[in-house]
Amino acid sequence: MNNLKNKVSLIGRLGAQPEVTNLNSGRKRVRFTLATNERFKNKAGEWQENTQWHMINAWGMLAEKAERFLEKGLEVFLDGKLIHQSYENKKGEKQYSTIVEATDFFIVSPQSGAF
């Protein structure tokens, strides 16, 4: 159990066009949202759907790949790790967020209706 890993795998669709940022350090970051859907039956036996939105960051060479190939609506398989952040909002209140830092991705299928 010494090799516990921070790893997450998601399959979902991009909710918006990826946002590209070139930092002063020369690094590139590509940020996008990914929607994952889950269908299940509730206690009454009715089908329910739950959509979760995930904020994804890709850095360096992976950001270059994301900038070239990713677009809104694409279904992707993504590997990454969870990054927890905290910051103060304009009111001085502490806020928390969780971001997935991508380590790799593969395009599963094109945007629905593209073909």
C-alpha positions as CSV (number, residue, x, y, z in Angstrom):
1,M,0.0,0.0,0.0
2,N,3.0,2.3,-0.2
3,N,2.2,3.2,-3.8
4,L,-1.2,4.9,-3.4
5,K,-1.8,7.0,-6.4
6,N,-3.9,10.1,-7.2
7,K,-5.5,9.0,-10.4
8,V,-8.8,9.7,-12.1
9,S,-10.2,8.4,-15.4
10,L,-13.2,10.0,-17.1
11,I,-15.2,9.6,-20.3
12,G,-17.3,12.6,-21.2
13,R,-18.0,15.3,-23.7
14,L,-16.4,18.8,-23.9
15,G,-19.0,21.4,-22.8
16,A,-17.3,24.3,-24.5
17,Q,-14.4,25.2,-26.8
18,P,-11.1,24.8,-24.9
19,E,-9.5,28.0,-23.6
20,V,-5.8,28.4,-24.4
21,T,-3.5,30.5,-22.2
22,N,0.1,31.2,-23.0
23,L,1.8,32.0,-19.7
24,N,4.7,34.5,-19.3
25,S,6.9,31.5,-18.3
26,G,6.5,30.1,-21.8
27,R,4.2,27.3,-20.7
28,K,0.9,26.7,-22.3
29,R,-2.3,25.7,-20.5
30,V,-5.5,24.5,-22.1
31,R,-8.6,24.5,-19.9
32,F,-12.0,23.0,-20.7
33,T,-15.1,21.5,-19.1
34,L,-16.0,17.9,-19.4
35,A,-19.5,16.5,-18.8
36,T,-20.0,13.0,-17.5
37,N,-23.4,11.3,-17.4
38,E,-24.7,8.6,-15.2
39,R,-28.1,6.8,-15.6
40,F,-29.6,4.9,-12.7
41,K,-33.0,3.8,-11.4
42,N,-34.3,5.6,-8.3
43,K,-36.1,3.9,-5.4
44,A,-39.4,4.2,-7.4
45,G,-37.9,2.3,-10.3
46,E,-37.8,5.4,-12.6
47,W,-34.8,6.2,-14.7
48,Q,-32.8,9.2,-13.6
49,E,-29.8,10.9,-15.3
50,N,-27.1,12.8,-13.4
51,T,-24.6,15.0,-15.2
52,Q,-21.4,16.1,-13.5
53,W,-19.2,18.9,-14.8
54,H,-15.4,18.7,-14.4
55,M,-12.9,21.5,-14.9
56,I,-9.9,20.1,-16.8
57,N,-6.4,21.6,-17.2
58,A,-3.8,20.3,-19.7
59,W,-0.2,21.6,-19.6
60,G,2.8,21.6,-21.9
61,M,2.9,19.1,-24.8
62,L,-0.6,17.7,-23.8
63,A,-1.9,21.3,-24.0
64,E,-0.5,21.5,-27.5
65,K,-2.3,18.3,-28.4
66,A,-5.5,19.6,-26.8
67,E,-5.4,22.9,-28.6
68,R,-5.0,21.1,-32.0
69,F,-7.6,18.3,-31.6
70,L,-10.2,19.1,-29.0
71,E,-13.4,21.0,-29.6
72,K,-16.8,21.4,-28.1
73,G,-18.9,18.3,-28.2
74,L,-16.2,15.7,-28.7
75,E,-16.3,12.6,-26.5
76,V,-13.0,11.9,-24.9
77,F,-11.4,9.4,-22.5
78,L,-9.2,11.3,-20.1
79,D,-6.6,10.2,-17.5
80,G,-5.5,12.7,-14.9
81,K,-5.1,13.5,-11.2
82,L,-7.1,15.6,-8.8
83,I,-5.8,19.0,-7.7
84,H,-7.5,20.8,-4.8
85,Q,-7.2,24.6,-4.7
86,S,-8.3,27.3,-2.3
87,Y,-8.5,31.0,-2.8
88,E,-10.2,34.1,-1.3
89,N,-13.1,35.6,-3.2
90,K,-13.8,39.4,-3.5
91,K,-15.7,39.3,-0.2
92,G,-12.6,37.8,1.5
93,E,-14.3,34.4,2.0
94,K,-12.2,31.2,1.5
95,Q,-13.4,29.2,-1.5
96,Y,-12.4,25.7,-2.6
97,S,-12.3,24.0,-6.0
98,T,-11.2,20.7,-7.5
99,I,-9.7,20.5,-10.9
100,V,-8.6,17.5,-12.9
101,E,-5.0,17.9,-14.2
102,A,-5.0,15.8,-17.4
103,T,-2.1,13.5,-18.0
104,D,-3.4,12.0,-21.3
105,F,-6.6,11.9,-23.4
106,F,-8.0,10.0,-26.4
107,I,-10.9,11.1,-28.6
108,V,-13.6,8.4,-28.4
109,S,-16.1,9.8,-30.9
110,P,-16.9,13.0,-32.7
111,Q,-19.6,15.4,-31.7
112,S,-23.0,13.8,-32.0
113,G,-24.6,14.8,-35.3
114,A,-21.3,15.6,-36.9
115,F,-21.7,12.7,-39.5
